[in-house]
């Protein structure tokens, strides 16, 4: 594996982790406040 492919894989892992973290935090807050997960819009 070259350095560039390793860097690309690390960046993808960071992005996926960030997105999953945001989704889990949003789901947790929605459970606390009793709302639907996306509130009718995805953004």
N, CA, C and O of each residue as an XYZ file, in Angstrom:
172
protein
N       0.844     -1.203      0.000
C       0.000      0.000      0.000
C       0.877      1.250      0.000
O       1.824      1.373      0.778
N       0.544      2.141     -0.866
C       1.294      3.393     -0.902
C       0.750      4.359      0.134
O      -0.296      4.115      0.735
N       1.460      5.447      0.337
C       1.077      6.422      1.350
C      -0.241      7.098      0.984
O      -1.047      7.412      1.860
N      -0.461      7.324     -0.321
C      -1.674      8.031     -0.754
C      -2.909      7.182     -0.483
O      -3.926      7.704     -0.026
N      -2.839      5.890     -0.755
C      -4.012      5.043     -0.507
C      -4.294      4.938      0.981
O      -5.453      4.930      1.397
N      -3.231      4.856      1.793
C      -3.446      4.832      3.240
C      -4.126      6.114      3.703
O      -5.035      6.078      4.532
N      -3.685      7.240      3.168
C      -4.270      8.519      3.574
C      -5.731      8.609      3.159
O      -6.560      9.109      3.919
N      -6.058      8.129      1.955
C      -7.448      8.153      1.480
C      -8.327      7.265      2.365
O      -9.444      7.647      2.715
N      -7.823      6.083      2.726
C      -8.596      5.182      3.586
C      -8.833      5.816      4.945
O      -9.935      5.721      5.486
N      -7.809      6.467      5.509
C      -7.963      7.121      6.812
C      -8.987      8.238      6.726
O      -9.803      8.396      7.635
N      -8.961      9.018      5.653
C      -9.927     10.111      5.489
C     -11.345      9.557      5.400
O     -12.266     10.112      5.998
N     -11.527      8.456      4.651
C     -12.859      7.848      4.555
C     -13.341      7.352      5.908
O     -14.514      7.523      6.243
N     -12.461      6.739      6.694
C     -12.845      6.252      8.022
C     -13.261      7.415      8.908
O     -14.235      7.311      9.654
N     -12.524      8.533      8.833
C     -12.858      9.703      9.648
C     -14.221     10.257      9.245
O     -15.031     10.596     10.108
N     -14.481     10.354      7.929
C     -15.760     10.895      7.452
C     -16.913      9.989      7.887
O     -17.938     10.477      8.364
N     -16.751      8.678      7.725
C     -17.815      7.744      8.106
C     -18.065      7.803      9.614
O     -19.213      7.787     10.058
N     -16.991      7.871     10.395
C     -17.148      7.976     11.836
C     -17.859      9.254     12.238
O     -18.691      9.251     13.146
N     -17.526     10.365     11.551
C     -18.172     11.639     11.860
C     -19.664     11.586     11.552
O     -20.487     12.038     12.348
N     -20.008     11.028     10.386
C     -21.417     10.940      9.996
C     -22.193     10.041     10.956
O     -23.294     10.390     11.382
N     -21.621      8.885     11.298
C     -22.306      7.984     12.221
C     -22.436      8.606     13.607
O     -23.448      8.415     14.281
N     -21.425      9.343     14.030
C     -21.503     10.021     15.321
C     -22.608     11.058     15.343
O     -23.369     11.146     16.306
N     -22.694     11.855     14.262
C     -23.751     12.858     14.185
C     -25.131     12.209     14.204
O     -26.040     12.692     14.879
N     -25.287     11.103     13.457
C     -26.579     10.422     13.413
C     -26.950      9.843     14.773
O     -28.107      9.912     15.188
N     -25.963      9.272     15.468
C     -26.284      8.679     16.769
C     -26.631      9.767     17.783
O     -27.527      9.580     18.606
N     -25.929     10.907     17.733
C     -26.256     12.015     18.630
C     -27.659     12.542     18.329
O     -28.432     12.823     19.244
N     -27.982     12.675     17.037
C     -29.314     13.160     16.652
C     -30.396     12.178     17.109
O     -31.451     12.598     17.583
N     -30.141     10.882     16.968
C     -31.124      9.883     17.399
C     -31.315      9.929     18.910
O     -32.434      9.800     19.408
N     -30.212     10.115     19.636
C     -30.304     10.194     21.095
C     -31.128     11.408     21.528
O     -32.003     11.293     22.386
N     -30.846     12.568     20.935
C     -31.611     13.760     21.301
C     -33.073     13.632     20.916
O     -33.950     14.121     21.628
N     -33.343     12.972     19.782
C     -34.729     12.788     19.390
C     -35.457     11.843     20.335
O     -36.643     12.032     20.602
N     -34.767     10.832     20.841
C     -35.384      9.965     21.840
C     -35.685     10.750     23.113
O     -36.731     10.556     23.733
N     -34.763     11.640     23.505
C     -34.980     12.422     24.718
C     -36.150     13.389     24.550
O     -36.937     13.585     25.476
N     -36.261     13.994     23.359
C     -37.299     15.008     23.152
C     -38.572     14.422     22.549
O     -39.571     15.132     22.429
N     -38.561     13.160     22.171
C     -39.757     12.507     21.666
C     -40.156     12.909     20.263
O     -41.342     12.899     19.931
N     -39.193     13.261     19.438
C     -39.493     13.627     18.058
C     -39.189     12.494     17.105
O     -38.641     11.469     17.510
N     -39.541     12.668     15.835
C     -39.156     11.701     14.840
C     -37.689     11.930     14.484
O     -37.147     13.006     14.736
N     -37.047     10.917     13.898
C     -35.602     10.957     13.747
C     -35.139     12.101     12.860
O     -34.163     12.772     13.195
N     -35.805     12.340     11.747
C     -35.376     13.422     10.863
C     -36.356     14.583     10.849
O     -36.099     15.587     10.186
N     -37.461     14.477     11.555
C     -38.396     15.574     11.640
C     -39.010     15.952     10.314
O     -39.415     17.101     10.139
N     -39.097     15.026      9.368
C     -39.742     15.298      8.092
C     -38.782     15.729      7.010
O     -39.124     15.640      5.831
N     -37.560     16.206      7.367
C     -36.589     16.451      6.311
C     -35.241     15.891      6.715
O     -34.907     15.853      7.899
N     -34.470     15.458      5.736
C     -33.240     14.712      5.998
C     -32.139     15.666      6.455
O     -31.262     15.273      7.224
N     -32.174     16.885      6.000
C     -31.169     17.848      6.448
C     -31.615     18.470      7.761
O     -30.910     19.313      8.316
